[in-house]
Amino acid sequence: MNYNLFIYKVMLYLILGIAIGVCVILFKDNFLKMFEKKDNVSKVQLDELCNENNKFRKRNKELENQVEDLLSELNKLRRKAKDSEDESSDLQDELSVLKRELNKCRQQNSELQLKIEEYKTTCYAYETQIETFKKKTL
């Protein structure tokens, strides 16, 4: 009887062990599948995030290049504006000098016109005197 009881106990433990083993294997498979799904989802999400990050990185780089180009263009325009401003200032100075010279020339012209008028009157007076002398001498 002890022997039969011992065999029953061993068989019971064996069946229980097999049942527990099957349960553990099923649980392990389901548990791994859940992690695989999560890993797959995580990998897919990670891949999507990496792709999106790469797109942002490329866009950021393009924008940085565009900003550099715009800054370069801005500096060129600033230099050109400064050159134009300097040139304008030089032209203003030259214009002021020419205006002063023109005023001097106008003043000299007025003085010369007055002298010409004086010479004309003097000349007319001499001509009249000469005519008078000619009439007296004749």
ZIZI-V162907 format. One record per residue. N is the residue number from 1. OMEGA is omega in radians with two decimals (none if undefined). D_CENTER is the distance of its C-alpha to the mean C-alpha in Angstrom with 1 decimal. Layout:
N&OMEGA&D_CENTER + N&OMEGA&D_CENTER
//
This chain:
1&3.08&98.5 + 2&-3.13&96.3 + 3&3.12&95.3 + 4&3.13&94.4 + 5&3.11&92.5 + 6&3.13&90.6 + 7&3.10&89.7 + 8&3.14&88.6 + 9&3.14&86.5 + 10&3.14&84.9 + 11&3.11&84.3 + 12&3.11&82.9 + 13&3.13&80.6 + 14&3.12&79.7 + 15&3.10&78.9 + 16&3.13&77.0 + 17&3.11&75.0 + 18&-3.14&74.3 + 19&3.12&73.3 + 20&3.11&71.0 + 21&3.12&69.6 + 22&3.12&68.9 + 23&3.14&67.2 + 24&3.14&65.1 + 25&3.11&64.1 + 26&3.14&63.2 + 27&3.13&61.3 + 28&3.12&59.5 + 29&3.13&58.6 + 30&-3.13&57.3 + 31&3.12&55.5 + 32&3.11&53.8 + 33&3.11&52.9 + 34&3.12&51.2 + 35&3.10&49.3 + 36&3.10&48.5 + 37&3.12&47.2 + 38&3.10&45.2 + 39&3.12&44.0 + 40&3.11&43.2 + 41&3.13&41.4 + 42&3.12&39.7 + 43&3.12&38.8 + 44&3.11&37.6 + 45&3.12&35.5 + 46&3.09&34.3 + 47&3.12&33.4 + 48&3.12&31.6 + 49&3.10&29.7 + 50&3.12&28.9 + 51&3.13&27.7 + 52&3.10&25.6 + 53&3.10&24.2 + 54&3.09&23.4 + 55&3.13&21.7 + 56&3.14&19.5 + 57&3.11&19.0 + 58&-3.14&17.9 + 59&3.11&15.6 + 60&3.13&14.1 + 61&3.10&13.8 + 62&3.14&12.2 + 63&3.08&9.6 + 64&3.11&9.2 + 65&3.13&9.0 + 66&3.11&6.5 + 67&3.11&4.1 + 68&3.11&5.9 + 69&-3.14&5.7 + 70&3.09&2.5 + 71&3.10&4.0 + 72&3.11&7.0 + 73&3.11&6.9 + 74&3.12&6.6 + 75&3.09&9.4 + 76&-3.13&11.2 + 77&3.09&11.4 + 78&3.10&12.5 + 79&3.14&15.1 + 80&3.11&16.2 + 81&3.12&16.6 + 82&3.10&18.6 + 83&3.12&20.6 + 84&3.12&21.3 + 85&3.10&22.3 + 86&3.12&24.6 + 87&3.11&26.0 + 88&3.11&26.7 + 89&3.10&28.3 + 90&3.13&30.4 + 91&3.09&31.4 + 92&3.11&32.4 + 93&3.13&34.5 + 94&3.10&36.1 + 95&3.11&36.8 + 96&3.12&38.5 + 97&-3.13&40.6 + 98&3.10&41.6 + 99&3.10&42.5 + 100&3.11&44.7 + 101&3.13&46.3 + 102&3.10&46.8 + 103&3.09&48.5 + 104&3.14&50.7 + 105&3.12&51.6 + 106&3.13&52.5 + 107&3.11&54.6 + 108&3.12&56.3 + 109&3.11&56.8 + 110&3.12&58.5 + 111&3.13&60.7 + 112&3.09&61.6 + 113&3.09&62.4 + 114&3.13&64.7 + 115&3.12&66.4 + 116&3.11&66.9 + 117&3.09&68.4 + 118&3.14&70.7 + 119&3.12&71.6 + 120&-3.13&72.3 + 121&3.12&74.6 + 122&3.13&76.2 + 123&3.13&76.6 + 124&3.12&78.1 + 125&3.11&80.4 + 126&3.12&81.5 + 127&3.13&82.1 + 128&3.11&84.2 + 129&3.13&86.1 + 130&3.14&86.7 + 131&3.13&87.9 + 132&3.11&90.2 + 133&3.14&91.6 + 134&-3.12&92.1 + 135&3.13&94.0 + 136&-3.13&96.1 + 137&3.14&96.9 + 138&none&97.8
//
